[in-house]
Amino acid sequence: MNKKEKIEDLENKILDLVDEYTKIRHAKPDFIPEISNVPVNGRVFNSDEVKELVKASLEFWLTDGEYSEKFSEKMSNFLNMKFVRLVNSGSSANLVALSSLTNKKIKNNLNSGDEVVTSAVGFPTTVNPIFQNNLIPVFVDSEIGTYNPNPEDIIEACGPETKAIMLAHTLGNPVEIQKLKDFCADKNIWLIEDNCDALGSKYEDKLTGTFGDISTLSFYPAHHITMGEGGAVITNSTKLKLSIDSFRDWGRDCWCMSGHDDTCGKRFDWQLGELPYGYDHKFTYSNIGYNLKATDLQASIGYKQMDKLDDFILSRKKNWEKINTFIEDKQDFFIPHMKTKNSEPSWFGYALTVKENDKFTRDDIVKYLNENRIATRLMFGGNLVRQPAYKNKKFKTYKELNNADIVMKSSFWIGVYPGLSEEMIDYILNKFDIFLTK
């Protein structure tokens, strides 16, 4: 047996043991009502992902590499988008996406003081890059039920200083994104889709994350697929892809992949800035960037998770529909979650807003559910302008943010992720019934 054959033989033995180990160590326990926890989200995996992770670790390529490329190709094919660039989190994806538009090489680039229209209801890392790039967010209210802004409000909030719109599809429910895409194209405004909670959602039969100039994804365990940590920045533009790579990879001017040199064929033949002629292109920096790459170890997990994405999406839809059928009969107390018109969401969660009543508040039912081991989440940051991080920061609001305040005080959501069995969903709904009839 030669060296190659010996390595293959050892690898197969290791992976067989990993398969056996995973099936024992990570076997899913039976659900026991009143005792077992009902999470709001979480990782769903089997030995496929663990074996691929071990296989990648045996290769010991510890940074961005072959698995990153293989994963990116799968995601690119799923979305039918040209470029998928891996980063270390969805938050980093948003930072890279917006920062890449400040590049002086980009026509109509963003500059300090430009305005970016966004939603007051959402997760802070959709908004933080606006502040971090010395831009000015203009906050718009959301609609109760869909928890997305009305596109007409977004359009009306845009003024002469508006250079970009950056929005998330809340809990997987698509924004009416085609109207915004058409408006942005007409007004020469950048459109960034935070698609972190909506992988697989469709608007007018087209996948979200494919409308914007740039879109983003997150692969945190709560999301549709996971790498543990991880995210992606997606675009069809070669120029934007190069800018994304620069801000992701230290701000360098060079576009070589990790482990590669002299892709341009003139590594020592550049004259840039005030550097001497021939200064190494790999150490020439055209932007103030970061190092936000993911690792091949992370990518190996996502590579296998992609094979399960379609099933995950179906499970999320099924669980959401079952909860929605139940909640629609409880509208004396709740505003049910509502699909955006002409959409097919790949749901992240099921949202409820507690109506004013003389029996209970949002906090009462959230406390009750958690006491019964049913996890809940508030609607992320509620009304983001109320968050302490933004106190004394420069921002604008379009009209009053009344609905955002209602969301902050009266809304919450429960899980629909594929790890929830039918028995768990039945347990959740039974506890709702008990609470409402007390």
C-alpha positions in Angstrom: 0.0 0.0 0.0 1.6 3.3 -1.1 1.3 6.6 0.9 -1.8 7.9 -0.9 -3.6 4.6 -0.4 -2.6 4.5 3.3 -3.9 8.0 3.8 -7.2 7.2 2.1 -7.6 4.0 4.2 -6.9 5.8 7.4 -9.3 8.6 6.5 -12.1 6.1 5.7 -11.6 4.4 9.1 -11.7 7.8 10.9 -14.8 8.9 9.1 -16.5 5.5 9.9 -15.8 6.1 13.5 -17.0 9.7 13.4 -20.2 8.5 11.9 -20.7 5.9 14.7 -19.7 8.4 17.3 -22.1 11.1 16.0 -25.1 8.8 15.9 -24.6 8.0 19.6 -23.2 11.3 20.9 -25.7 13.6 19.1 -28.8 11.3 19.0 -31.9 13.5 19.3 -33.6 12.7 22.7 -37.3 12.0 22.9 -39.5 15.0 23.6 -41.0 14.9 27.1 -43.8 17.5 27.6 -43.2 19.7 30.7 -39.6 18.5 30.9 -37.9 19.0 27.5 -37.0 22.4 26.3 -38.7 23.8 23.1 -36.1 26.1 21.5 -36.9 29.0 19.3 -34.1 28.0 16.9 -31.0 25.9 16.7 -28.7 23.8 14.6 -30.1 20.8 12.7 -27.5 18.3 11.6 -26.3 14.7 11.5 -23.1 12.8 10.8 -22.9 14.2 7.3 -21.7 17.6 8.6 -19.5 16.2 11.3 -17.7 13.9 8.9 -17.1 16.7 6.5 -15.8 18.9 9.3 -13.4 16.2 10.4 -12.3 15.6 6.8 -11.6 19.3 6.4 -9.6 19.3 9.7 -7.5 16.5 8.4 -6.6 18.6 5.4 -5.6 21.3 8.0 -6.1 24.2 5.7 -7.2 26.6 8.4 -8.3 29.7 6.4 -10.4 30.5 3.4 -9.8 27.8 0.8 -11.2 24.9 -1.3 -14.3 24.3 0.9 -15.1 28.0 0.8 -15.1 27.8 -3.0 -17.2 24.6 -3.0 -19.7 26.1 -0.7 -19.9 29.4 -2.6 -20.5 27.5 -5.8 -23.5 25.6 -4.3 -24.9 28.9 -2.9 -24.3 30.7 -6.1 -26.2 27.9 -8.0 -29.1 28.0 -5.5 -29.5 31.8 -5.8 -28.5 32.0 -9.5 -26.0 34.8 -8.5 -22.5 35.2 -9.9 -20.5 35.9 -6.7 -20.9 34.6 -3.2 -18.1 35.8 -0.9 -17.8 34.1 2.5 -17.2 36.1 5.7 -17.1 35.2 9.4 -20.7 36.3 10.3 -23.9 37.9 9.0 -23.0 41.0 10.9 -19.7 41.2 9.1 -21.5 40.6 5.8 -23.6 43.7 6.4 -20.5 45.7 7.3 -18.6 44.5 4.2 -21.6 45.1 2.0 -22.1 48.7 2.9 -18.4 49.5 3.3 -17.7 48.2 -0.2 -19.8 51.0 -1.6 -17.5 53.6 0.0 -14.7 52.5 -2.4 -13.5 55.4 -4.5 -13.2 53.1 -7.4 -17.0 52.6 -7.4 -19.0 55.1 -9.4 -21.5 57.0 -7.2 -19.7 55.7 -4.1 -20.9 56.5 -0.6 -19.3 59.4 1.3 -19.4 60.6 4.9 -22.7 62.3 5.6 -24.7 60.5 2.9 -28.1 59.2 4.0 -29.1 55.5 4.0 -32.8 54.7 4.5 -33.5 51.7 6.7 -36.1 50.2 9.1 -36.6 51.2 12.7 -37.7 47.6 13.5 -35.0 45.1 13.1 -31.6 43.7 14.2 -29.0 46.3 15.0 -26.3 45.0 12.7 -28.4 46.0 9.7 -28.0 49.6 10.9 -24.6 49.6 12.7 -22.6 49.7 9.4 -24.3 52.9 8.5 -23.0 54.6 11.7 -19.7 52.8 11.4 -19.1 54.3 7.9 -20.1 57.9 9.1 -23.3 57.8 7.1 -26.7 58.9 8.4 -29.5 56.4 8.8 -33.0 57.6 8.1 -35.4 55.3 10.1 -38.8 54.4 8.7 -41.7 52.7 10.5 -42.9 49.2 9.9 -46.4 47.7 9.5 -47.8 45.6 12.2 -48.3 42.0 10.9 -45.7 41.9 8.2 -43.1 43.9 10.3 -41.7 45.3 7.2 -41.8 49.0 6.1 -44.3 50.1 3.5 -42.3 50.6 0.3 -44.1 53.9 -0.3 -42.7 55.1 3.0 -39.2 54.0 2.1 -39.5 55.8 -1.3 -40.9 59.0 0.3 -38.1 59.0 2.9 -35.5 59.3 0.2 -34.2 62.8 -0.3 -31.4 64.5 -2.2 -28.8 63.1 0.2 -30.0 59.5 0.0 -27.4 57.2 -1.6 -28.6 53.8 -0.4 -31.5 51.8 1.0 -30.5 48.9 3.3 -33.3 46.7 4.6 -33.9 43.2 6.1 -36.7 40.8 5.2 -38.1 40.6 8.7 -38.3 37.0 10.0 -38.1 35.8 6.5 -41.1 37.8 5.3 -40.1 39.6 2.1 -40.1 43.4 1.8 -42.0 44.5 -1.4 -38.6 44.5 -2.9 -39.4 44.9 -6.7 -40.9 48.3 -6.1 -37.7 49.4 -4.3 -35.5 47.8 -7.0 -37.3 49.8 -9.7 -37.1 53.0 -7.7 -33.4 52.6 -6.9 -32.6 51.9 -10.5 -34.5 55.0 -11.6 -32.9 57.3 -9.0 -29.4 55.8 -9.0 -29.6 54.7 -5.4 -27.9 51.6 -4.1 -30.1 48.7 -2.8 -28.7 46.4 -0.1 -30.8 43.3 0.9 -30.1 41.9 4.4 -31.3 38.4 3.5 -29.9 36.9 6.7 -33.3 35.7 8.0 -34.9 34.9 4.6 -32.8 32.4 2.7 -35.2 30.6 0.4 -37.9 33.3 0.6 -39.5 34.4 -2.7 -41.1 37.6 -3.8 -43.1 37.5 -7.1 -41.6 34.0 -7.5 -38.0 35.3 -7.4 -35.7 34.5 -4.5 -34.9 37.3 -2.1 -31.3 38.1 -2.0 -31.3 38.5 -5.8 -32.9 41.9 -6.1 -30.3 44.2 -4.5 -27.0 45.4 -5.8 -25.6 43.5 -2.9 -27.3 41.1 -0.5 -26.1 39.3 2.7 -26.6 36.0 4.5 -25.9 34.7 8.0 -25.0 31.1 9.0 -25.3 31.5 12.7 -27.0 28.4 14.3 -30.3 30.2 14.4 -30.4 30.6 10.6 -31.7 28.5 7.8 -28.4 26.7 7.4 -25.4 27.0 9.8 -21.6 27.0 9.9 -21.7 27.9 13.6 -20.5 31.3 12.7 -20.4 32.6 9.2 -22.0 34.8 6.6 -21.9 35.7 2.9 -22.0 38.8 0.7 -23.6 38.3 -2.7 -23.5 40.3 -5.9 -23.7 40.0 -9.7 -21.3 42.9 -10.3 -17.6 42.1 -10.9 -16.6 45.6 -9.7 -18.6 45.2 -6.5 -17.2 41.7 -6.0 -13.6 43.2 -6.2 -14.6 45.9 -3.7 -16.2 43.3 -1.4 -13.0 41.2 -1.5 -10.9 44.3 -0.7 -12.9 45.3 2.4 -13.1 41.7 3.6 -9.3 41.0 3.0 -7.5 43.8 4.9 -8.4 46.5 2.3 -5.8 45.3 -0.1 -5.8 46.2 -3.8 -4.7 42.6 -4.8 -7.5 40.2 -5.6 -5.6 36.9 -5.3 -7.3 34.2 -3.4 -5.7 32.8 -0.2 -2.8 30.6 -1.1 -2.4 32.1 -4.6 0.0 34.7 -5.9 0.2 36.9 -9.0 -3.3 36.4 -10.4 -3.0 39.7 -12.2 0.3 38.7 -13.8 1.9 41.9 -12.8 2.5 41.6 -9.1 5.6 43.7 -9.1 4.6 46.0 -12.0 2.1 48.4 -10.3 2.4 52.1 -9.5 -0.2 53.0 -6.9 -0.5 55.9 -4.5 2.8 57.2 -3.3 4.4 53.8 -3.2 7.5 53.2 -5.3 7.0 51.5 -8.7 6.9 47.7 -8.4 5.8 47.6 -4.8 4.4 44.2 -4.0 0.7 44.2 -5.1 -0.1 41.8 -2.3 0.9 44.5 0.2 -0.8 47.4 -1.4 -3.9 48.7 0.3 -6.5 50.8 -1.5 -9.2 50.7 1.3 -9.4 50.8 5.1 -10.5 47.2 5.4 -10.7 44.3 7.8 -9.9 40.6 8.0 -13.4 39.1 8.0 -12.8 35.8 6.1 -14.5 32.6 7.2 -12.4 29.4 7.5 -12.6 26.2 5.5 -13.7 24.3 8.6 -16.8 26.5 8.8 -17.4 26.2 5.0 -17.2 22.4 5.2 -20.2 22.4 7.5 -22.2 24.7 5.2 -21.2 22.7 2.2 -23.2 19.7 3.6 -26.0 21.9 5.0 -26.8 23.1 1.5 -27.9 19.6 0.6 -30.7 19.9 3.2 -31.7 23.5 2.5 -34.8 22.6 0.5 -36.1 20.3 3.3 -35.4 22.9 5.9 -37.4 25.5 4.0 -40.4 23.1 3.7 -40.3 22.3 7.4 -40.2 26.0 8.3 -43.2 26.7 6.1 -45.1 23.7 7.5 -44.5 24.7 11.1 -45.5 28.3 10.4 -48.7 27.3 8.7 -49.8 25.1 11.7 -49.2 27.9 14.2 -50.9 30.4 11.9 -54.0 28.3 11.6 -54.2 28.2 15.4 -53.5 31.9 16.0 -56.0 33.1 13.3 -58.8 31.8 15.7 -57.3 33.9 18.5 -57.6 37.3 17.0 -59.4 38.7 20.1 -55.9 38.7 21.7 -53.3 38.6 18.9 -52.5 40.2 15.6 -51.3 37.1 13.6 -48.3 37.1 11.4 -49.1 38.2 7.8 -47.4 37.2 4.6 -46.4 40.1 2.3 -48.6 40.1 -0.7 -47.1 38.1 -3.7 -44.6 36.4 -1.4 -43.6 32.9 -0.4 -41.6 33.3 2.8 -39.0 30.9 4.1 -39.9 31.7 7.7 -37.4 32.5 10.4 -40.1 32.6 13.1 -43.8 33.2 13.9 -44.5 36.7 15.1 -47.4 37.8 17.3 -48.5 41.2 18.6 -50.6 41.2 21.7 -53.7 43.4 21.3 -54.7 45.6 24.2 -56.9 43.6 26.5 -57.8 43.3 30.2 -56.4 39.8 30.7 -52.7 39.9 29.9 -49.8 41.8 28.3 -47.0 40.6 26.0 -44.7 40.2 29.0 -47.2 38.0 30.8 -47.5 35.5 28.1 -43.8 35.5 27.3 -43.1 34.8 31.0 -45.7 32.0 31.0 -44.3 30.4 27.9 -40.7 30.5 29.2 -41.9 29.0 32.5 -43.2 26.1 30.5 -39.9 25.7 28.7 -41.1 27.3 25.5 -38.5 29.7 24.2 -39.5 33.1 22.8 -37.8 36.1 21.4 -38.7 39.8 21.2 -38.7 41.5 17.8 -34.9 42.0 17.9 -34.2 45.6 18.9 -37.8 46.7 18.9 -37.7 50.4 18.0 -34.0 50.8 17.3 -33.9 54.5 18.0 -34.7 53.7 21.6 -31.6 51.5 22.0 -28.9 53.0 24.2 -26.2 52.4 21.6 -27.8 55.1 19.4 -28.2 57.7 22.1 -26.6 61.0 20.9 -25.9 59.5 17.4 -26.8 61.4 14.3 -29.9 60.0 12.6 -33.2 61.0 11.1 -36.7 59.6 11.2 -39.3 59.7 8.6 -42.7 60.5 10.2 -43.5 59.0 13.6 -42.3 55.5 14.6 -45.6 54.6 16.3 -45.7 51.0 15.1 -42.1 50.5 16.1 -43.1 51.5 19.6 -46.0 49.0 19.5 -43.6 46.2 18.4 -41.2 47.2 21.2 -43.9 46.9 23.8 -46.3 44.2 22.5 -44.7 41.9 19.9 -42.7 38.6 20.2 -42.0 35.5 18.2 -41.8 31.8 18.6 -39.8 29.2 16.6 -40.6 27.4 13.4 -37.2 25.9 12.7 -36.8 22.3 11.4 -35.7 21.0 14.8 -39.3 21.4 16.2 -41.2 18.2 15.9 -45.0 18.1 15.4 -45.3 17.0 19.0 -43.4 20.1 20.1 -45.7 22.4 18.0 -48.7 20.7 19.5 -47.3 21.3 23.0 -46.8 25.0 22.2 -50.3 25.4 21.0 -51.7 23.5 23.9 -50.0 25.9 26.3 -51.4 28.9 24.4 -54.9 27.4 24.9 -54.4 26.8 28.6 -53.1 30.4 29.1 -55.9 32.0 27.1 -58.6 30.1 29.0 -57.3 30.7 32.5 
